[in-house]
C-alpha cells in the first residue's frame, strides 16, 4: 500500500477518535441540553450517529491537512534570505524613498 494511503487512513482513524472524544465530552457536559434531547427523542441514536460521523469527517480532514502541511521541506534560514522583496525595494542606505501617489476619485464630476 502506498505511504500516502497509509498516512490518510492513519489520520482518518485519529480524526474519528478525536470526534468520539469530542462528542462524548459534548454529551457528558450536556451542552445546549443535547444529551437530554438525544435521550428523550425516539430517533436520538440517529442524531448521535450523525453528530459523531460529521464531526469525524471534519476532524479527519483537519488531521490530514495538518499532516500534509507538516511534510513540507524546512525553510533554509541559514543564509538570512527570508524570501521577501523588502531588501530589493529599499535603497542600500536603508532610507525610505518618498513616492507621490495620485488616485482618481469616483463620483459625480464637477464642471
C-alpha positions as CSV (number, residue, x, y, z in Angstrom):
1,X,0.0,0.0,0.0
2,X,1.4,3.5,-0.9
3,X,2.7,5.6,2.0
4,X,0.2,8.4,1.3
5,X,-2.7,6.0,1.6
6,X,-1.4,4.7,4.9
7,X,-1.0,8.2,6.1
8,X,-4.5,9.1,5.1
9,X,-6.0,6.0,6.8
10,X,-4.0,6.8,10.0
11,X,-5.1,10.4,10.1
12,X,-8.8,9.4,9.4
13,X,-8.7,7.0,12.4
14,X,-7.1,9.7,14.6
15,X,-9.8,12.2,13.4
16,X,-12.6,9.9,14.2
17,X,-11.1,9.0,17.6
18,X,-10.9,12.7,18.4
19,X,-14.5,13.1,17.2
20,X,-15.6,10.3,19.6
21,X,-13.9,12.1,22.5
22,X,-15.4,15.4,21.4
23,X,-19.0,14.0,21.1
24,X,-18.6,12.2,24.4
25,X,-17.5,15.5,26.1
26,X,-20.5,17.3,24.5
27,X,-22.9,14.7,25.8
28,X,-21.2,14.5,29.2
29,X,-21.4,18.3,29.7
30,X,-24.9,18.3,28.2
31,X,-24.1,21.3,26.1
32,X,-27.3,23.0,24.9
33,X,-29.2,20.1,26.5
34,X,-28.0,17.9,23.7
35,X,-27.8,14.7,25.8
36,X,-31.3,15.3,27.2
37,X,-32.7,15.8,23.7
38,X,-31.0,12.7,22.3
39,X,-32.2,10.5,25.2
40,X,-35.8,11.9,25.1
41,X,-36.2,11.5,21.3
42,X,-37.2,8.3,19.6
43,X,-34.6,8.7,16.8
44,X,-31.9,10.0,19.1
45,X,-29.5,7.3,18.1
46,X,-29.6,8.7,14.5
47,X,-28.8,12.2,15.7
48,X,-25.9,10.8,17.8
49,X,-24.5,8.8,14.9
50,X,-24.7,11.9,12.6
51,X,-23.1,14.1,15.2
52,X,-20.2,11.6,15.5
53,X,-19.9,11.0,11.8
54,X,-19.9,14.6,10.6
55,X,-17.5,15.7,13.4
56,X,-15.3,12.7,12.4
57,X,-15.2,13.9,8.8
58,X,-14.2,17.4,9.9
59,X,-11.6,16.3,12.3
60,X,-10.2,13.7,9.9
61,X,-9.9,16.4,7.2
62,X,-8.1,18.7,9.6
63,X,-5.8,16.0,10.8
64,X,-4.9,15.0,7.2
65,X,-4.4,18.7,6.2
66,X,-2.1,19.3,9.1
67,X,0.0,16.2,8.5
68,X,0.4,17.0,4.8
69,X,1.4,20.6,5.5
70,X,4.0,19.4,8.0
71,X,5.6,17.3,5.3
72,X,6.9,20.4,3.6
73,X,10.7,20.8,3.4
74,X,12.0,23.1,6.2
75,X,12.9,26.6,5.0
76,X,16.5,27.3,4.5
77,X,17.0,30.1,7.0
78,X,20.8,29.9,7.4
79,X,21.5,32.3,4.6
80,X,19.4,35.1,6.0
81,X,17.1,35.2,3.0
82,X,13.5,35.1,4.1
83,X,12.2,35.1,0.5
84,X,10.7,38.6,0.7
85,X,11.4,41.5,-1.6
86,X,11.9,44.1,1.2
87,X,15.6,44.4,0.5
88,X,15.2,44.8,-3.2
89,X,12.7,47.6,-2.6
90,X,14.8,49.6,-0.1
91,X,17.8,51.6,-1.1
92,X,21.2,50.5,0.3
93,X,21.4,53.1,3.0
94,X,18.1,52.0,4.5
95,X,16.2,55.3,3.9
96,X,12.7,55.2,2.5
97,X,12.1,56.9,-0.8
98,X,9.0,59.2,-0.8
99,X,6.6,58.3,-3.6
100,X,3.9,60.6,-4.9
101,X,0.6,58.7,-5.4
102,X,-2.3,60.1,-7.4
103,X,-5.7,58.5,-7.4
104,X,-8.8,59.2,-9.3
105,X,-11.9,59.8,-7.1
106,X,-15.1,58.1,-8.3
107,X,-18.2,60.1,-8.2
108,X,-20.0,63.0,-9.9
109,X,-17.8,65.2,-12.0
110,X,-17.8,68.9,-11.4
111,X,-17.7,71.2,-14.5
